[in-house]
Amino acid sequence: MSEFNTNERVLRADITMEECKQIEKVLRKNNISYYERWKTHSGIFKLFGNKTAKCDILIHMDSYETAKEALGEKVKKGKG
């Protein structure tokens, strides 16, 4: 299992390749750094190729609110 830094947050989990490309365009347009973590399948699912692969998009926690707003999602502001 791959680990990620405590400063990274999962923006989206288990998305398809098409969704990943759409999110990637928005993040690049807004100059937000991100990391893609691909989950490839083994066994019989391997026959279907990358069409069955799922992706997690991780970003730095300082960019989390900006990324959510760029994707058109409401952000819950934390107290503190």
Residue pairs with C-beta under 8 A, 6 or more apart in sequence:
2 37
4 35
4 37
4 58
7 60
7 61
7 62
8 35
8 58
8 59
8 60
8 61
9 58
9 59
9 60
9 61
9 64
10 56
10 57
10 58
11 23
11 34
11 57
11 58
11 59
11 64
11 67
11 68
11 71
12 19
12 23
12 55
12 56
12 57
13 56
14 39
14 54
14 55
14 56
15 23
15 54
15 55
15 56
15 57
16 54
16 55
17 50
17 51
17 53
17 55
19 55
20 36
20 55
20 57
23 57
23 71
24 34
24 36
24 57
26 70
26 71
27 33
27 34
27 57
27 59
27 67
27 70
29 70
30 66
30 67
30 70
32 59
32 63
32 66
32 67
32 70
33 59
33 60
33 63
34 57
34 58
34 59
34 67
35 57
35 58
35 59
36 55
36 56
36 57
36 58
37 55
37 56
37 57
37 58
38 53
38 54
38 55
39 53
39 54
39 55
39 56
40 46
40 50
40 53
41 48
41 52
41 53
45 52
59 67
64 75
65 75
65 77
68 74
68 75
69 75
